[in-house]
Amino acid sequence: MKQLLFFPLVSISLLTFSSFNNQKGETYSLTVEVKELQNCKGVVQFALYNKDGTIPDEQYKKYCKILKEKIQNGSSKVTFTNIPQGKYAVNILHDENENGEIDKGFILPIEGIGFSNFQSIGFSNRPNFSKASFELNSDKLITVNVIYL
């Protein structure tokens, strides 16, 4: 008899919990694309950030999610899924030798880099989370400009 009462109670509890979670913890997808890459060598590394002070991140240790994708016809695209509503920024690396790092010449990167909301990068226009960030409160598609210095 106890088992007959236990199963309906557990089922009702699980249904209530799952519907409560769906209402409270809505998530979205963020699709990020890059175009006009200078060649099809290597991969594109897409790093997603969600905290102030995480950009720049030359060692790629402060991201919340990271994806890599092949290049086709000078373009690449990924979709981050199950992302909670909030403020985010994207950092792109055209990782031509697939070592997961920003390779540099004397001071400047020798591989393409890019950040959300940036069309150019320079000493007076350095990327940071505040300038690169955007609000995610629905499914979104953004295009990031890859810059070769």
matplotlib code that plots the C-alpha trace (Angstrom):
import matplotlib.pyplot as plt

x = [0.0, 2.8, 4.4, 1.1, 1.1, 4.8, 5.0, 2.2, 3.8, 7.2, 5.8, 3.9, 6.9, 9.1, 6.6, 6.2, 10.0, 10.7, 8.0, 9.3, 12.9, 11.8, 10.1, 12.9, 16.0, 15.3, 18.3, 19.1, 21.4, 24.1, 25.3, 28.6, 30.0, 33.1, 33.6, 36.4, 39.2, 42.4, 42.9, 41.5, 44.4, 43.7, 40.5, 38.6, 38.4, 35.3, 35.6, 32.5, 32.9, 30.4, 32.3, 33.9, 37.8, 38.0, 39.0, 41.8, 42.5, 45.6, 46.1, 42.4, 41.8, 39.0, 36.2, 33.0, 32.6, 34.9, 34.3, 36.5, 35.3, 36.8, 36.9, 34.9, 35.1, 36.7, 34.0, 33.2, 30.3, 29.4, 26.3, 26.6, 23.5, 21.9, 23.2, 21.4, 20.2, 23.0, 25.8, 28.4, 31.4, 33.0, 36.7, 37.7, 41.1, 41.9, 44.2, 46.1, 48.5, 45.8, 47.8, 45.0, 47.2, 47.5, 50.9, 52.7, 55.5, 57.4, 54.4, 51.4, 49.4, 50.4, 47.0, 43.6, 41.8, 38.4, 36.0, 32.2, 31.4, 34.9, 35.6, 39.2, 41.8, 44.7, 46.7, 43.9, 41.1, 42.0, 39.4, 37.8, 34.7, 32.7, 33.3, 32.9, 29.8, 26.2, 22.9, 21.6, 17.9, 16.8, 18.3, 20.9, 23.2, 26.2, 29.0, 32.5, 35.1, 38.4, 41.3, 44.8, 47.4]
y = [0.0, 2.4, 1.8, 2.7, 6.1, 6.7, 6.6, 9.1, 11.5, 11.2, 11.7, 14.8, 16.2, 15.7, 17.2, 20.3, 20.7, 20.4, 22.9, 25.3, 25.0, 25.7, 28.9, 30.1, 29.0, 29.8, 29.4, 30.6, 29.8, 32.1, 31.6, 33.3, 33.6, 34.9, 35.7, 36.8, 34.9, 35.4, 31.7, 28.3, 27.0, 25.7, 26.3, 29.2, 29.2, 30.9, 31.8, 33.0, 35.2, 36.2, 38.2, 41.6, 41.5, 38.3, 40.1, 40.2, 36.6, 35.7, 32.4, 31.3, 30.5, 32.8, 31.8, 30.2, 28.1, 27.5, 25.9, 25.2, 24.9, 24.2, 26.9, 26.5, 29.0, 31.6, 31.4, 29.6, 29.4, 27.8, 27.8, 27.9, 26.3, 26.4, 29.8, 31.6, 35.2, 37.7, 39.8, 38.0, 38.8, 36.7, 36.4, 34.9, 33.4, 32.2, 29.5, 28.7, 26.2, 24.8, 25.2, 27.0, 30.1, 33.6, 33.4, 36.7, 38.4, 41.0, 42.3, 41.9, 38.7, 37.1, 35.2, 36.8, 37.9, 39.5, 40.5, 41.1, 44.8, 45.5, 46.5, 47.4, 47.0, 49.3, 50.8, 53.3, 50.8, 47.8, 45.2, 44.6, 42.9, 46.1, 47.2, 43.8, 42.7, 42.4, 41.3, 37.8, 37.6, 35.6, 33.4, 35.5, 35.5, 37.8, 38.3, 39.0, 40.8, 39.0, 41.4, 40.6, 43.0]
z = [0.0, 0.9, -2.6, -4.3, -2.5, -3.0, -6.8, -7.5, -5.0, -6.6, -10.0, -9.0, -7.3, -10.3, -12.7, -10.5, -10.1, -13.9, -14.8, -12.2, -13.5, -17.1, -16.1, -13.9, -15.8, -19.4, -21.7, -25.2, -28.1, -29.4, -32.9, -33.8, -37.3, -38.9, -42.5, -44.8, -43.1, -45.0, -45.5, -44.7, -42.6, -39.1, -37.2, -35.6, -31.8, -30.4, -26.7, -24.7, -21.6, -18.9, -16.4, -16.2, -16.2, -18.3, -21.5, -22.7, -22.1, -24.1, -22.4, -22.8, -19.1, -18.2, -20.7, -19.6, -22.9, -25.8, -29.2, -32.2, -35.8, -39.2, -41.9, -45.1, -47.9, -45.7, -43.0, -39.8, -37.5, -34.1, -31.9, -28.1, -26.6, -23.1, -22.3, -19.4, -19.9, -19.1, -20.4, -22.7, -24.9, -27.6, -28.5, -31.8, -32.8, -36.3, -35.0, -38.1, -36.5, -34.1, -30.9, -29.0, -28.3, -29.8, -31.7, -31.7, -33.6, -31.7, -29.8, -32.1, -32.9, -36.2, -36.4, -36.8, -33.7, -33.1, -30.4, -30.3, -31.0, -32.4, -36.0, -35.3, -32.6, -31.7, -28.8, -28.2, -28.9, -26.7, -26.1, -22.6, -21.4, -21.0, -24.6, -26.1, -24.1, -25.2, -23.6, -24.3, -23.6, -26.7, -29.3, -31.1, -34.2, -34.2, -36.7, -35.4, -37.6, -37.6, -37.6, -38.9, -37.5]

ax = plt.figure().add_subplot(projection="3d")
ax.plot(x, y, z, "-o")
ax.set_aspect("equal")
plt.show()
